[in-house]
């Protein structure tokens, strides 16, 4: 079974399964831990790298969301760039959440909170969402995921989503506009990926 087959469900990794990795995040080389049974255990996947390179710098403060955090590259980058912000890192995979928590703690990022979706208080709203969404869960599940989280943007808040060109980025852009009523445009198209920006109307 490949990592991609089962990264949606896994238990926390044991000491013997975790392994160190040096990766470049927020313009610096940092040491993290990864493990099998999560998304992209070998390091920074191409889509996430595009998002981190192309999304504009986050605000200094606010409440941010990394939707589908894996071992944490997006949440850790947000925490490193905006240490005064609160960064919610959400995933269904307990092993990934365990790694994300460990990585945030080792980097001194007290603002990163790695939790399952039901642990995020219902009244929390997000000034910024960065996500490499799990396209391969299927269109219905993906739409349900985005329908749950994108409407929780604060007025004027923005979501940045990276999607492979050949996995429905154009149709997803149209769906966000028609179904969720958010302004959505293509920020960039590079290396086989598109970064979509969805903006919540100002209050």
Secondary structure by P-SEA (a helix, b strand, c coil): cccccccccccccccccbbbbbbbcccbbbbbcccccccccccccaaaaaaaacccccccccbbbbccccccaaaaaaaaacccbbbbbbcccaaaaaaaaaaaaaaccccccccccccccccccccbbbbcccccccaaaaaaaaaaccccccccbbbbbbbbccccaaaaaaaaaaccccccccccccccbbbbbbbcccc
